Amino acid sequence: MGMVLLLTSCGAEQAMKKGNQFYALGEYFDAAAQYKKAYQQTPAKERELRGQRAAKLAECYRRINYTGRAIAAYNNVIRYKQQDSLTYFLLAQQLLKNGQYKDAAKMFQTAIDSLELRVQSLEFRTSLGGMTRTGLKSAQMAPLWKEAGSRYTVKRMDIFNSRRADYSPVLGGNNYEILYFTSTRNEARGDEYSGITGTKNADIFMATKNEQGQWQRPISIDTELNSSDDEGACALTPDGKTMYLTVCKTDPQYPRFATIATAPRSDAAWGKPTVLKLSKDTLSLYAHPAISPDGNWLYFTSDMPGGMGGLDLWRIRITNHGLGGVENLGAAVNTPGNEEFPTFRPNGDLYFSSDGREGLGGLDIYIAHPDTLREWVVEHPGYPLNSQGDDFGMTFEGVYNRGYFSSNRGDARGWDHIYSFSNPEIMQTVKGWVYEKDGYELTAAQVFMVGNDGTNLKLGVRGDGSFTQEVKPGVDYVLLATCNGYLNHAEQISVVDTDESEEHVLQFPLASITAPVLIDNIFYDYDRATLRPESKTALDSLVLLLQENPNVTIELSAHCDYKGSSEYNKRLSQRRAESVVNYLIEHGIQKDRLTPVGYGKEVPKTVRKKLTERFPFLKEGDVLTQAFIEQLKPEEQEPCNQLNRRTEFRVLRTTYGMVTTPTD
């Protein structure tokens, strides 16, 4: 019998040694297996040792989200009288996370009483006492919050979910038709299973919508974006061209530290991540990147020194010359607990998750609204967006209060799954498209939006040249679209109050500075230079364009088809060009900004790519000369003659009226 006890004791000690090695590396799943083995092999009469080993086991279960097992292990710590104030607090947290609110309240109160009775350092009592009182308030308020509910509706999205963890969704694409998310499913790369979670290392996966707008089953991203290491918790820049992601390399000799990396997109394929150096501190973790709506700030979570405790939210400025200095978001956002998974709604609201505030249990989602004093005002959005479990990782369908998030609510193994959410709001938006006149979208464009309420925004455009921005009733807005190589174009909108959501659609066609620009819908009397009344809309648009770009001078040209003599066509086109110039002068445009030229049939039209969509028998670069047209089919010839009969302008100067400083 003594030999059996000796062998059992040796086995338990060996398991503890292995468990401690795994624990030191942060491999809590593997450590838990060893601690469980050691606990089971420890004789019941060795109460102190069983209690100590139960504490190790409880800590591992807590870290890998095995909430039910963690509760049982912490109860064993107390059963064998190895508890302290922290034990009561951690058990209370797990009870809260399990939705056992009454039991959690009792245990938080026990933790408070224990702190007062035991000799602790002042710093420890202050820090733990504050978090414990927050937990007690949570346990008391959570049933009331659940009963009150909110306008949010949530739904588990089984199309995205697997039998492992799926979390941190991010919407992408011009029309939010792509969903990126992190998953430890079996299709992830690599053959090994993580000692931290007991699953595969995470990869980023992608789901897309079909032509009917229905989500399809997710697929792995078959590029260098993923590896056999951990990749996940990603974010996209506003233009969708760069992905920021969390990467965690495996080293069997050292604990794993998360870092943030960037990956470029080229031809819809994501490249290999490059690690960002956010500070000289190499012993802290950096994770969960988020990009501010203006693209100027990278937000992230870290345990670097100088924070409020646990994980904090930080930010660093993104400039053309690299990254600026790191800033902590301060006590308005951060707590002695953990703040993680920041993300932004386009209106500037910062969403994040925390276990250091009053909530329903686990990580709850909070909304930080920026106020005029550059501070944050934090709001709890209630149930059912939040639950007793961990709720985190929001992504929004543009400006609307709907999208996706992740939660491990109701999962006994603690694995996360993706849910949809929606909070119906009466919202007015402006949607605009910026594109080249006679051409395609201008993805490098920017839109400046100014409102008489003090709004002053700089908006980027998506890959289709579009942008969407929330607007407020009772406000007048001016929107100016700009792009290098093009003239500016402005639109105005006055927003009135409505009883339902409304989208205001605006077009921003920008005229090229380097290529001739067609003035569409200019009509003359047959064989004459008299402008017809139907031309007024197009001419007034040209007046507005010249008013918006007061430093521009233009050549106004008229063209004819090849029919008739060259001399006659040239005289007619000259008179027509002068008719347009006279209209512009009559409407306030300075004469010396306008040069009328009649080209007759000397400059046949050169076909641009956009035109080939209307006329498939033409190809880009075709010149519509008489010889070219006459070799076409009879039904194709007249459309080409119509294209040659055109009125255009081209920019001559962009410095008209500018004051120049004479040189010595």
Protein Blocks (a to p, Z undefined) as FASTA:
>chain_A
ZZmmmmmmmmmmmmmmmmmmmmmnopaklmmmmmmmmmmmpcfklmmlmmmmmmmmmmmm
mmnopaklmmmmmmmmmmnopacfklmmmmmmmmmmnopamlmmmmmmmmmmmmmmpccd
fklmmmmmmmmmmmmmmmmmmmmmmmnopabdcdddfklpccbdcehiadedjkopaccd
ddfbfkbgcjbdcfklopacdddddddddfkopacddddddbfkbcfbdcehiaddfklp
accdddddddfkbccdddddddddeehiacddddddfbfblkbccehiaddfklpaccdd
dfbehiabhjadddddddfkbccddddebjmlmcfbdcehiaddfkopacdddfkbccee
djddddddddfkopacdddebjakbcfbdcehiadehjbccdddddfehianopacdddd
dddddddddddddddehiacdfkbccddddfeopacdddddfkopacddddehiacdddd
ddehiacddddddddddfbdcddddddddddfkbccddehiacdehiabdcfklmmmmmm
mmmmmmmmmmbccdddddddfedcfklmmmmmmmmmmmmmmmmmmnopafklpccddekj
mlccdddfklmmmmmmbcehiacdfklmmmpcfklmmmmmmmmmccddddfbfcehiacd
ddZZ
